[in-house]
Amino acid sequence: MGLLKVLVALMILAAGAAYVTRPGEESAEAALKDQLMQALDREEISPGRGAGANVALGLCKLKPTDCYQLVRAGIETRFTDHTLFTRFDMAGFGKTAQCIGAFTTFHCPGGLRDAP
């Protein structure tokens, strides 16, 4: 019976910690920016892409913060608070991502993926 009380107490402490440390919308925006910057770093200028797209990509690589502000306007987001964790869904430009926030950080399994 003592072990059960300890387990219940630990579960209550873990739930309390999760509640207090779940990240907010500001952290979600930071996660979005991080995902976009990683995607930008992975992209390369290629002949298969149109000249305009290659110029835009080159400019984005030179000024990533300015590029983020421009791209951010075309991305739809939804932030949901689930009491013990948060969820941040994003979609735009043919890509989607679903991020889960818990214990002060967001994790985006799979990162940005092609939209179905």
Buried (B, 14 or more C-beta within 10 A) or exposed (E): EEEEEEEEEEEEEEEEEBEEBBBEEEBBBEBBBBBBBEBBEEEEEEEEBEEEEBEBBEEBBEEBEEBBEEBBEEBEBEBEEEEBBBBBBBBBEEBBBBBBBBBEEBEBEEEBEEEE
